[in-house]
Amino acid sequence: MAFGITRTELAAWKAKVRQGEVSLLTHFWLHPRYPNIKTVTKAGCADLNALLNWGEAYGLERKHLHLREEFPHFDLIGDKQAEILAREGLWDQITRFRIQA
């Protein structure tokens, strides 16, 4: 279940992804498989080669890519999420969602 973002933020992320831009969107998230994880960041891009190259630069493996029709993406959680958000300079998302490394 995703929450803590607006429709406008989601629409902006989708538009960037469709345009072939790597775009990151963080939201609060609950999943029984990960009881200690409270947020997830979706790193998406419709250009699969661009997304795979971006992911490779951060040590993400192709097997973790979610091949959704319009919105292929990596789900970033935990330490990797914090590391990537910091390296991308997305301090607003780190602060807003209280993400700690």
Secondary structure, DSSP 8 states (H G I E B T S, - for coil): -EES--HHHHHHHHHHHHTT--EEEEEEE--TT-TT--EEEEEE-S-HHHHHHHHHHTT--GGGEE--SS--EEEE-HHHHHHHHHHTT-HHHHHHTT---
